[in-house]
Every structure is written in structure tokens, then in C-alpha cells.
């Protein structure tokens, strides 16, 4: 039986009180470049394209990163607030001690990404892809994750709280210390990938059709 000891609040980003204001194009990501202790405001980074870029102890406030291509990007001790992250291509990314709040993540692609101590809160992340990712000590809170793709992802100490997960995909996922509470799970696909997770009694009815289909039971109205 899973106990509460297997869940803890993620460690938040450690960001200095005083940051240097980012100036473009000087502080745009470049291949193998590191950007440290910077404050990005409402600037346009949607055309950013770099491999192995690194952001450490940075804050993004209403920054437009939609469509940016940053394979193997690393974010350490970073906060995103009210940002546009739609359709980002951050394959094989590394996120540690990161918060993403009130941001748009529709169609974001973080395949094979590694997330540790991350909180995603109040975000629209429908159609986002985390397939083949590794998520450890992560919280998704009050997010729209409808049709999100978590296939083949590995979860450890992950919580989904108050999220919409209609038609989300979990095929071949692995669950260790995962909890769903206050979530809409109607039409979840690959329901066998939820094996080992804890689902609140209020959320369980949303899984009825998916569970029935998985074992070959037809439900009539």
C-alpha cells in the first residue's frame, strides 16, 4: 500500500532576489551556452534555437517561448510565470527545481525529458507530450492535460491534483508513488499504465469505461 511518506512537496527554485535584466540578443540561448541569474520579461524568444543550452537561477515573466527549439536544454532553479510555452520542442530536456505557473503549454514537446522537483500549476497543457520522460517528485496542479501524452514515461512520487486528463495517454507508463486527486480521468488511454497509482474514490468513476474496454467489457447505456 502506498503511504503519504512517498510524496513530498517539490523543492522550489533557489533564485536570487536581485537578477540582471536579460537583454536581447545578448542573452539569447546559444549552443552549449550557459545563462545565469537573469530576469526575462515580456520578450520574444519564440525563434530561439540552440542545443545543450543551460539556464540557471533565472526567472521568466510573461516571456514568449512558443515554438522554440531547444533540444537537451537544462533548466535549474528556474521559474516561469505567465509564459507562452506552446509547441516548444525541448526534447531530452533536464528540469530541476522548476516552477511553471499560469502558462500556456499547448502542444509542448518534452519527449525523453527528465523532470525532478517540478511544479506545474494552473497551466493549459493539452496535447503536451512527455512520452519516454522520467518524472520524479513532480506536481501537476489545476492543469488542463487533456490528450497529453505520457506513454512510456516513468513516474516516481508524482501527484496530479485537480487536473483535466480527458483522453490522456499512459500506455506502458510505470508508476511508483503516484496519486490522482480531484482529476477528470474520463477516456484515459492505456489505462494499464496506471497500475500502482492511487486514485481518489471521487475520481475512480471516470476510469470505468477505460477499465472496461481494457478487459473487453462493453458498457451499454
N, C-alpha and C positions, 0 to 999 in steps of 0.2 A: 504493500500500500504506500502511495506517495504521501509524504508528510510535508508540512509547511516549511520545514528546515531546508528543503531543496529549492526554495525560492527566496531570493533576497532582492532588494532594490538595487538596480544597477548603479555603479559608481559614476557620478556625473563628471562632466568635463572640468578640468582644472585650467581656467582661463584667467590670465592676469587682469586686474581691474583696469589697467591702462594699456591700451593697444595702439599700435601705429595704424593710422588710416591707410588702407590699401589705395594705391594709385595705379591706374591702368595707362599704358600696357605694362608698366614696370613689374607689377605684381600679378601678372597672369601666369598660370602654370606652364612649365616647360618640361621637356623630357628630363627625368632624373633630378628635377629641381625641388628644393625644399623652401616652403613659405612659412615663416614663423611669427607668431604673436601679431597677427594682422586683423583689422576690422574691415570687413567688406560690407558696404552699404548697398543701396539700390543701384547696383552697377550691372552691366551686361557681360556675362561670361558664357552665354549660350554657344558661342563658337569655339570655346576652349577645346583644344585637342592636344593631349600630351600623354606619354606613357611614363609610369613609375613616378608620377608627381607626388609630393607629400605636403600636407597641411597639418601644422601642429600648433595648438593653443590659439585657434582662430575663431572668430565669430562672423557668421553670415546673416545679415539682417535685410530681408526683402531682396535678396540677390537673385538675379535671373541666371540659372544654370541649365535651363531646359535644353535638352538635346546635346549637351556637352559630351565629348568622347574622352574619357579618362581611364583607360584600362590600367589595372594594377595601381590605382590611386590609393593613397593611405591618408586617413583622417584620424588624428589622435588629439583628444581633448578639444573637440570642436562642437560648436552649437549652430544649428540652422534654425532661424526664426522667420516664418512667413515667406519662405523662399519658393521659387519655381524650379522644381526638380523633375518636371515631366519629361519622359523619354530620355533621361540621361542614360549613357552607356558606360557603366562603371563595372565592367566585368572583372572578376578576380580582385575586387577592391578589399581593403582592410579598414574596418571602422572600430575604434576602441575608445571608450569613454566619450560617446557622442550623443547629443540630443537633436531630434528633428521635430519641430513643433509648428503646427498650423501651416503646413507647407503642402504644395501640390506635387504629388509623386506619380501621377497617372502614367502608366507605361514605362516607369523607371526599370532599367535592366541592371540588376546586380547579380548576375549568374556567377556561381562559384565564389561568391563573396564570403568574407569572414567577418562576423559581427560579434563583438564582445562588449558587454556593459553599454548597451544602446537603448534609448527610449525614443519611440516614435509615437507622437501624441497629436491627436486632432488633425490628422493628415488624410487627404484624399489620395489613396494609393491603389485605386482599382487598376487591374491589368498589370500591376508591377510584377517583376519576375525575380525570385530569389532561388531559383532552382539550382540544385547541387551546392547550395550555400551551407555554411556552418554558423549557427546562431547560438550563442552562449550567454546566458544572463541578459536576455533581451525582453523588453516590454513593448507591446503594441497596444495603445490605449485610445479608445474613441476614434478609431480609424475606419475608413471605408476601404476594405481589402477585397471587395467583390472581384471575382475572376482573377485574383492574384495567383501566381504560380510558385508553389513551394515543393514541387516534385523533386524527389531525391535529396531533399535538404535534411540536415542533421540538426535536431533541436535539443538543447540541454538547458534546463532552468529557464524556460521561455513562458511568458504569460500573454494571453490575448484577453483584453478587458474592454467590454463594451464595443466590440468591433463588428462590422458587417463583413461576413465572409461568404456571402452567397456565391455558389459555383466556384469557390477557390479550389485549387488542385493540390492534393497532398500525396499523390501516388508515390510509393516507395520511400516516403519520408521515414525518419526514425525519431522517436520521442523518448526523452528521458527527463522527467520532472517538468512536464508541460501542462498548463492549465488554461482552460477556456471558461470565462465567466461573463455573463451578460452579452453573449455574442449571438448573431444570427448565422446559423450554420446550414441554412436551407440549401439543398442541392450541392453540398460539398462533394467533390470528385476525388476518387482514390481514397475512400473513407478508411480502407485498411491501413493506410499510412498513419492514422490517428491512434493505432494500437499503443497502449501505455499512457496515453494522455488522460487527464482528469477533466471531465466536463460537468458543469453545474447542472442540477436537475432541471432548472428553468431552460437551459439551452438544449437539453437532450432531445426534445420533440423535433427540433429542426433536422436531426440526423436520421429520423425514422425512414424516410424514403431512400436515402443513400445506403443505409444499412440493409434495407430490404432488397434493393437492387443488387447489392454485393453478394447476397446469398441466394439470389434467384427467386425472390418472393415478389409477386405482383400485387399492388395495393389498388383496390377499386374504390371509387367514390361512392 
